[in-house]
Amino acid sequence: MQTDGQRRFALVAGEASGDLLAGLLLDGLLARWPDLQTAGIGGPRMLAHGFQSWWPQEKLAVRGYIEVLRHYAEIAGIRRQLKARLLQERPQLFIGVDAPDFNLDLEAGLRSQGIRTVHFVCPSIWAWRPERIEKIRAAADHVLCIFPFEPELLAEQGVAASYVGHPVANVIPMTPDQAGARAKLGLSPDAPVVALLPGSRRSEIRYLAARFFAAAALMQKARPELQFVAPVIPGLRAEVEALLQASGMAGRVKLLDGQSHAVLAACDVTLIASGTATLEAALFKRPMVIAYNMNSLSWRLMRRKQLQPWVGLPNILCREFVVPELLQEAATPEALAEATLAWLGAPEKTRALQQRFSELHVQLQRDTPTLCADAIQKVLEG
């Protein structure tokens, strides 16, 4: 990243969803500046664009207060080393992709030393932790927003921002090819498919995967014809396989390395961890049951800062409970199984939900790579 005279940007994307967003962002940046060099911390989609990752992305994929505390020393050390390296190499721009707990402090430190900064994905100050607006104001020269109501909210607080659409809305087809996805994954075209997505973080697998597999066992007992499929982050496969074996569902749940989009296209309903994947499921027009479970202390701390009654992105964007949320103690295998099976017995409700999700899809579709590059070019021009 030290080549003289060449445009150089640094990026940090801290987990799988951030890697997806950053990969799409790099499409626009490299189209605008073909000789662009990029480095920092990222995942496989970024690496495919020639990105140099100085640390494994998985080091930052930690969620929840208690879980972060356990890894705080290592994460803080990475941030200190990264900041020192960036202040030495001085890229023209730093782009923090989501991961606000890591990126906002880093951005503020770089910006105070004259490096321009962009934050991609507005932290959800409209959902919880509104005090973050002070950090955003100090950290970012510009915020790239993926939801249409966010720029006005930030402008009221003196933060420059642009709505760029949600990048995933352009990747996911308006009408998914369910039959093609089932053929690709080796699933029967006739029997219903339930997708199990317990999350992409080790902490999520720890707290959710066993519940999801236990729920699957109950669903299969009620409806033996059901097919179950679960995409897995390759680095977590061994842990997931052990939990699947313990549940008695080994051989009954098809585990796949990645391919979450193919799984969502193929399924009839998904049992899914709260997070970015819920929006992807909505864009695939799939009914879902949103679940979450975490360390009990982390949960109590988070609930105190929650500003809205919804946790799942589809419900937040639709401003009502269009899909059920079963959180913490409510996320029992019995409740998860019952709520998931209910969708399979409600075709009219499913069609109404799919229409609502189609309208949401249209709202989120924009030429995101180009809009991002336009906004970033204005930042560079001062």
Secondary structure as GFF3:
##gff-version 3
##sequence-region A 1 382
A	DSSP	beta_strand	8	13	.	.	.	ID=ss1
A	DSSP	alpha_helix	16	32	.	.	.	ID=ss2
A	DSSP	beta_strand	37	42	.	.	.	ID=ss3
A	DSSP	alpha_helix	44	47	.	.	.	ID=ss4
A	DSSP	beta_strand	52	56	.	.	.	ID=ss5
A	DSSP	three_ten_helix	57	60	.	.	.	ID=ss6
A	DSSP	alpha_helix	65	70	.	.	.	ID=ss7
A	DSSP	alpha_helix	72	89	.	.	.	ID=ss8
A	DSSP	beta_strand	93	97	.	.	.	ID=ss9
A	DSSP	alpha_helix	100	112	.	.	.	ID=ss10
A	DSSP	beta_strand	116	120	.	.	.	ID=ss11
A	DSSP	alpha_helix	132	139	.	.	.	ID=ss12
A	DSSP	beta_strand	142	145	.	.	.	ID=ss13
A	DSSP	alpha_helix	150	155	.	.	.	ID=ss14
A	DSSP	beta_strand	161	163	.	.	.	ID=ss15
A	DSSP	alpha_helix	167	171	.	.	.	ID=ss16
A	DSSP	alpha_helix	178	185	.	.	.	ID=ss17
A	DSSP	beta_strand	193	197	.	.	.	ID=ss18
A	DSSP	alpha_helix	202	204	.	.	.	ID=ss19
A	DSSP	pi_helix	205	209	.	.	.	ID=ss20
A	DSSP	alpha_helix	210	222	.	.	.	ID=ss21
A	DSSP	beta_strand	227	232	.	.	.	ID=ss22
A	DSSP	three_ten_helix	234	236	.	.	.	ID=ss23
A	DSSP	alpha_helix	237	247	.	.	.	ID=ss24
A	DSSP	beta_strand	253	257	.	.	.	ID=ss25
A	DSSP	alpha_helix	260	266	.	.	.	ID=ss26
A	DSSP	beta_strand	269	273	.	.	.	ID=ss27
A	DSSP	alpha_helix	276	283	.	.	.	ID=ss28
A	DSSP	beta_strand	288	292	.	.	.	ID=ss29
A	DSSP	alpha_helix	296	304	.	.	.	ID=ss30
A	DSSP	alpha_helix	313	318	.	.	.	ID=ss31
A	DSSP	beta_strand	325	327	.	.	.	ID=ss32
A	DSSP	three_ten_helix	328	330	.	.	.	ID=ss33
A	DSSP	alpha_helix	333	344	.	.	.	ID=ss34
A	DSSP	alpha_helix	347	364	.	.	.	ID=ss35
A	DSSP	alpha_helix	368	380	.	.	.	ID=ss36
###
